[in-house]
């Protein structure tokens, strides 16, 4: 199953340059640094922010007091040299020369491939920078306005060379001042999107599509109304993705998606979609809420991306302090679907740098957390094999703490694993009947892959009343089952 490791490319290369005493680009990253990236179980590396950033977008950002305040909050010793354009304000889909250019990305891809990993990069389908070549060469690919629009809503439109364009937007927020809105209903834009993605597919193994749901016909029509013109008979992604896959059949498509549109985007061709709903439940809600979320059909769940942080979300060490973080990490890492880890997450970083910054503050490494992840990643690489199945937990009339436990099994051809997580701030006990009838009549050994602890149990008891579990607050078991002894 897909396991993605996201790297903020600009910051990462800057820190490698400082560490090695020379300018490091994607084309000459030392081999030992790629070895560090190639963690157990990780099969896909997302180099976030490799395309040319917009000088015009940077100029707009530098005039935005709220943005500047967020930069200083993340980096108190901020200087103007620390600020660059947003990686989501793309001037062109050409690898930034400062990162090593196309040749540098090709070498990075080769280094990853030699270690058994794929390369994932960004694609921003909804908008482009104000200095993108399409504004002068293909204005029909963008949502345009009038001088009256600009006068009435200066926050939603901008004048580029005497032509008025709409700023990009999400219908629930103010327009983004540094980008221009693409027209998802434009036939020419759809063709150009296919061409762009085919070109990206020549350079990488997949794309993470930013805010993918904004291009869906019904969302786009509600956002732009009459400005978008008549709604095409075919939706955006069902038009685009098959045409790209005709050239790149194995290209991985990951959608940033919200508003419970994940299933629809899967049906429209995406391999994986963000599972923001699970993130919210793990951070803010109880075990019953998480358990309800996991009742979705397995095919849908295999198409989700489970995460605790990324470049848009706060750092997990800040939002899930203490034992909450490791417990939630066991959950996301052992569910079906893709897993997304974020560079710095394993070391316990708490500051999320805005994507405009080239530098982040120094932070001490949380050695205990790093050691935990060093155990978790190889453990979960072994666990997620075969069929996933949620388990029911049972308790006693005077003890219903079993409700705070999340539990499931993985059954492979030659492997069996049990995962149990206490998603609460108090101890919890339960009996958990296991789903394997052939356990009956003999003893079995359960070994916790996170701690090495060994438990010998009678097979009949494991079936009924079930495996007895007594877990402290925010603790977990990741158990492998050895059948039948002797050991």
Secondary structure as GFF3:
##gff-version 3
##sequence-region A 1 487
A	DSSP	beta_strand	3	8	.	.	.	ID=ss1
A	DSSP	alpha_helix	9	20	.	.	.	ID=ss2
A	DSSP	three_ten_helix	26	28	.	.	.	ID=ss3
A	DSSP	alpha_helix	31	37	.	.	.	ID=ss4
A	DSSP	beta_strand	44	48	.	.	.	ID=ss5
A	DSSP	beta_strand	51	53	.	.	.	ID=ss6
A	DSSP	alpha_helix	55	61	.	.	.	ID=ss7
A	DSSP	alpha_helix	65	74	.	.	.	ID=ss8
A	DSSP	three_ten_helix	80	82	.	.	.	ID=ss9
A	DSSP	beta_strand	90	95	.	.	.	ID=ss10
A	DSSP	three_ten_helix	97	99	.	.	.	ID=ss11
A	DSSP	alpha_helix	101	114	.	.	.	ID=ss12
A	DSSP	beta_strand	118	123	.	.	.	ID=ss13
A	DSSP	beta_strand	127	129	.	.	.	ID=ss14
A	DSSP	alpha_helix	134	137	.	.	.	ID=ss15
A	DSSP	three_ten_helix	139	141	.	.	.	ID=ss16
A	DSSP	alpha_helix	147	152	.	.	.	ID=ss17
A	DSSP	beta_strand	157	160	.	.	.	ID=ss18
A	DSSP	beta_strand	163	166	.	.	.	ID=ss19
A	DSSP	beta_strand	179	181	.	.	.	ID=ss20
A	DSSP	alpha_helix	187	203	.	.	.	ID=ss21
A	DSSP	beta_strand	206	209	.	.	.	ID=ss22
A	DSSP	three_ten_helix	212	215	.	.	.	ID=ss23
A	DSSP	alpha_helix	217	224	.	.	.	ID=ss24
A	DSSP	three_ten_helix	225	228	.	.	.	ID=ss25
A	DSSP	alpha_helix	236	245	.	.	.	ID=ss26
A	DSSP	beta_strand	252	255	.	.	.	ID=ss27
A	DSSP	alpha_helix	262	267	.	.	.	ID=ss28
A	DSSP	beta_strand	272	274	.	.	.	ID=ss29
A	DSSP	alpha_helix	276	284	.	.	.	ID=ss30
A	DSSP	alpha_helix	287	293	.	.	.	ID=ss31
A	DSSP	alpha_helix	298	302	.	.	.	ID=ss32
A	DSSP	beta_strand	304	307	.	.	.	ID=ss33
A	DSSP	alpha_helix	316	319	.	.	.	ID=ss34
A	DSSP	alpha_helix	323	333	.	.	.	ID=ss35
A	DSSP	beta_strand	338	342	.	.	.	ID=ss36
A	DSSP	alpha_helix	367	383	.	.	.	ID=ss37
A	DSSP	beta_strand	387	390	.	.	.	ID=ss38
A	DSSP	three_ten_helix	401	404	.	.	.	ID=ss39
A	DSSP	beta_strand	405	411	.	.	.	ID=ss40
A	DSSP	beta_strand	416	422	.	.	.	ID=ss41
A	DSSP	beta_strand	428	432	.	.	.	ID=ss42
A	DSSP	three_ten_helix	437	439	.	.	.	ID=ss43
A	DSSP	beta_strand	443	448	.	.	.	ID=ss44
A	DSSP	beta_strand	454	458	.	.	.	ID=ss45
A	DSSP	alpha_helix	459	461	.	.	.	ID=ss46
A	DSSP	pi_helix	462	466	.	.	.	ID=ss47
A	DSSP	beta_strand	467	471	.	.	.	ID=ss48
A	DSSP	beta_strand	476	483	.	.	.	ID=ss49
###
